[in-house]
Amino acid sequence: MSDTCPMPDTLLRPPRSSLALTLASLVLASLVAWTAPAAARAPSKRPVADNTELTYAGRAEAMALADEIAQRHGLDAAWVRGHLAQARVLPAVQRLVMPAPAGTAKDWAAYRARFIEPRRVRLGAQFWREHAAWLRKAEQLYGVPAEIVVGIIGVETFYGRHMGGFRVLDALATLSLDFPSGRRDRSAFFREELGQLFVLAASEGLDPASLRGSYAGALGLPQFMPSSWNRYAVDFDGDGRVDLHNNVPDVIGSIAHYLAEFGWTRGLPTHFEVRPPEDATRRAELLAPDIVPSFTVQEFLDRQAWLPEAATEHTGLLALVELQNGKQAPSYVAGTSNFYTLTRYNWSSYYAMAVIELGAAVAQAVQSQAATAPLSAGRTH
């Protein structure tokens, strides 16, 4: 989905369904930061009143940024200036982009429970049945299984029920020009996304102010950042345009295309069960690269980690992925390169596991419904 700003697993607020979007769920790998003139480059540190009517009209650094965007992307400067002048400063966005309070414990069990729950599984099964042909086509073309695509849409937007209500122009302008102090400055990333928003609007003939999404600027059912829309979205049904808000075939194809572009391997599992070494030093060695696959199966075994028989046939590299459970013992999986690819959609192992497990639960529900359908159809009332 979706180019998003890389944030660590420490940001484990519930995404979309309760807080629109969290930056932990908005992470993609296309971080193309560009150099703007000095006046446009330095984010404003002025305090911003909680007043959504405060706009960027009259702000010299905003107009300098508009001119840079126009020049960089070959857009009409007056058009970019006019729209950016109408963008509103959103203090709510500044608050939401801040990290969780220091000392907030990660809890995979609690995070998982937000997504693998009956209503989301039921709606996922309904989505799968309604769009099964497009899911099959995406898997045939890109090699990405239906359960992964369905899992992403379910985690990202609850199958389109929570796509975000912020004007993306306002959100990206705020994070470009008034990124809050107190955390690592990501304004360069959001400036690039603001420019990509104008490119998207110009290419699709849209009013930039008409597009709504997350507080971090993500759009549509897959929550693609504007740069991801421009680079990876596809016209999957061949109707001549790309629509990630209302056209489900385009959404399915674009997610699968995105993952394929980031290295998804057809037929490869995302992970294997694992018991990490009891010895803390050996366990730390396996954990050191974090979620990047770095060790062979034999190197896992040499460090006295246990893997199931299916994993011993795996010829690629693995990563020992730790999922903390608050005060309880952590959970572990051995992630393959496909697990790592999922984290390119969102740089969070917790997110990747939620997608995997929601997709698996939905697949099981679909299979169960298919098995009982003939019995139900034959009953008389």
N, C-alpha and C positions, 0 to 999 in steps of 0.2 A: 503495500500500500503504500506506495505512499512514502514520499520522502519526509522524514521527520527528524527532529532534533535529537541527537544522541543523549540519553539520560541514563543514569545507572539504575540498578534494581532497587536502590533505596527508595525510589519514588513509587511506592506501591499503593497509592490512592486508588479507589475503585474508578475505572475509566467510564466515560460516556454515560452509563446508566445512572450514575449518581452525581458526578461532577463534570458533566459534559465530557471532556477528554483530559487525561493527564499526560504530561510530557513523557512519562515513562511509557505510555502506550502510543507515543507519536515519534517513533524513532526510525529513521531510514538512513541509508548510507550515503546518499548523494549530498555531501556537505560542501557545495561549491561556493566558498566565500569569495567575494570579489572586492577589489579595492576601489573605494569611493573617494571623492575629494575630501579634504580634511574637514570641511564644514559639515559634510553629510555623514562622515564616518563616525564621529564621536557621538555616542548616544547622550541625549539630554539627561541630566541628573536633577532637573528641577522637580520639586514636589508637584504632584498632580492631584487636584481636588477630585473628590468622588462625584464628578459631574459629566455624564455621558454626552452633554451638548458641547463640550469643549472640543474644538476641531483643530486641524493642523493648518488652517488658513492663516497666513501671516507669519508662519514659522519659517525663518530663512533656511534652517537645516533641512526642513521637509521639502522645500522647493528645490534645494540643491540635490537632494536625493531623487526627486522626480526627474530632474534634468539628466542625472546620471543614468537612471533606469531607461529613459527615452533614448539616450545616445547608445547605451550598451545593447539594447534590443531592437533598435531601428523603429521606435514608436514615435508618434506625434507628441512633442513635448507639451503642447498646450493641453492635449487630452489627458496626459498623465498628471500634469499639474492640477488640472481642474478636479479630477477625481481624488487625488491625494489631499487637496485642500478641504474636501468634504469629509475625509475620514475623521472619526471621532476617537479621542483618547479614552481608553477603557480601563479604569482602575481595577475592575474585576479581573481582567486579564493579567494585570501585573500581580495581583494576589495569587491567582491560580497557578502561575508559572513558577512560584517559589517552591523549593523542596520541602519535603515533609520535615517536621521538627526534629532536631538532633535527638538521637536516642530512640527514635521510632524503630521498633523491631520488625524485621521482615517475617511474614508468616504465610508460608505456602498454603497451608490447610485453609486459612481464612480467605486468602486470595482465590483459591480454587473454588471455594463454596459460592463465590459471587457469580460464577459462570456456569459451573456444572450443576445446574439446578433444574427442576422439572419444567418450568415454563420455557426456559431458553432451549432446552432439549426438544420440547414439543414443537416450538416454532421453527426450530432448525429442521426437524423432520418434515414439517409442512413445506418449508422452503425447498428442501431437497426433492421432494416428490413433484413439486410444481416446476422445477427447473432441471430435472434429471438429464434431459437431452443435452442441455448446454454444459452441464457438469461433465458428462461423458465426453463431449467434444473437446473441452479444455484439457481433460486428462489425456486424450488421444494425441492432441497437438503438442502440449507442453510437458506432459508426464507428471503433472501435479494431481494427486488424488482428490476426489470430490470432498472427502472428509476434511482435508486441510483447507480448501477454499471455504467450505461451509463453516468450519471452526473460526476462521479469521473474521468472516462477516458477523458471526454471532458474538464474538468477543468485542469487535470494533464498534458495532452499532445496533446490536440486538435485532439483526435482520431489518435494518432501516428504521427502527423505531426511535433511535437516539443518534441523530446525525449532527447535533450541535445547532444552537440557535444564534451564534454570534455572527455579525457581519464580518466575513473573513478580511475584508479591506481594513476594517477598524482594528481587528486583532493583530494583523501583521504590521500595520503602521505603528501601533502601540509598542510592539515588541522590537521593531526596528529603530524607533526614535526615542522611546522612553522605557527601555529595558530596565527593570528594577535592580537596584544595588542589593548586595547581600547574597549573591550567588554568581557563579561563573558567567561572564558576559557572553550571550549567544546572539547578540544583535546582528552580527555579520551574517549568520545563517538566515535570520528572518528577513534581512534586507534582500538577500538572494531570492527568498520565497515571495516577497512582495513584488519583485521584478517579474518573477515567473507568473504571478497572478495576473499582472497586466498583459503579459504575453498570451496567457490562456484566454482572457477576456477578449483581446483583440482578434485572436485566431478564430474564436467561436462566435464573434459578434455579440458578446454579452456586456451588460453593464457591470463593471467590477463591484459596485455596491450591492448588486442583487444576489451575490453568492454568499451563502451562509454555511457555517461549519463549526468546528471546534474552537476553543479559545486559543489554540496554537495554530489555527489556520488550516486544519485538515478538512477535506471535502468528501461528501458523498458516502455511499454505503461502505466503500473500502477505506475511507478516511485517508485518501491520498493527499499529500501536500501538493501544492501547485506544480512544483518541479517534477514530481513523480507522475502527475497527470500528463504533463507535456512530454515526458520521456517514455513512459511505459504503458499508458492507457491505449487500448485498442478498440476499434470498431468491430466487435466480435460478431454482430449480426448483419453487418454489411449494409446498414441503412444510410450510410454516408456521413454520420456524425458520431462523436463519442459522448456518451451521457452517463456519468457515474452516479447521478442522483436518482434517476428513474428507470434506466434501462438495465435490467438485471443481466442479460447476456453480456453486455459490455463490462459490467462489474466482474462477473465470473472470469471472463477472458483476460481482463486487465490484471487481476490478482495472480492468475496462473502465469501470465507473461512476466510479471514482475519477479516472481520467485524463480522462474526459469532463467531470467537474465542474471540473477544473483547466484546461480550455480546449482539449482535444484537437480538432483540426480534421479532419474526415473527408476522406480522399483526399490530404492534404498530406504530402509527404515529410518525413522528420525532418531531412535535411541534404543538402547538395550537396558535391561535390568542390570544392576551392579551392586555388589557389596564392597565398599571401599576398604582399603587396608586398615587394620586396627592400629597399626603403628602410626603415630601422628606425623612423623617425619616423612614416611612414604606417602601418606595421604596428602600432605602438604605439597609434595612434589607433583602429584597428579592434579592438584587444584591450582597450581601456580599459573598456568596459561588461561585460567577461567574457562570460558565456553568455547575457546578456539581448539578444534581437534588437533592434537599434538603428539599423541602416543599410539603406537601399534597395540594390537591385542596382546602380543607377547610382552610388551613393556608394562601393560596393566597387570598381567599375570606375574611377571617378575617382581612386581611390588606387592604381591600377595593380595591383589583385588580379585574378587570372584566375578565371573561372567558366565551367563548361560551358554549352552552348547551352540545356539544359533549365532551368538556373537563371535565365537571362536572361528567361524567361517568368514567373518568380515575381513576384507583385505585393506580397507582404508584406515584412516586415523580416527581416534576417539578422544573425547574430552570428558573428564569427570566433572559433572555438573552438580553443584550443591544447592539445594533449596531449603532455606532455613524455615523452621517452624516455631518461631517465638522461643519460648523456654523449653520446648520439647526437642527431641533429637532431630537433626536435619534429615531430609530425604535426598537420595542421590539417583542419578541416571547416568549412563554412558552415552553421550551425545555424538551422533555422526555428523557428517558434513551437511546433511539435510536439516538437522537441528540448528546448526549454525546459520544456515540460509534463512530459516524462519526468524532468527533474531535480527536479520537484516531488515525485516519488516518492522521490527520493534526491538531495540537493543535491551532485551530483558529475557532471561531464562524462565522467569515466572510466566511472562506473557506467552512464550513459546509452548510451555507445558499446558497452559490453559487452552490454547488453540488446539493442541493435539488431543487433549482429553475431552474437550467439548465435541470435537469432530468425531471421536471414537464413540462417545455416548449417543450422538445423533445417528451415526451409522448403525449402531445396534438397535436403536428405536425404529429406524427405517426397515431393517431386516425383520424385526419382530412383527411390525405391522404388515409387511408383505406376506409373512408366514401365516398370519391369522386372517388375512383378507378373504381368502376363498371360503373359510368357515362362516365368516360374518355375512358374506354375500349370499350364502345358501340358506340362511335362516329365514323363517317366516314369522310374521308378527301378528 
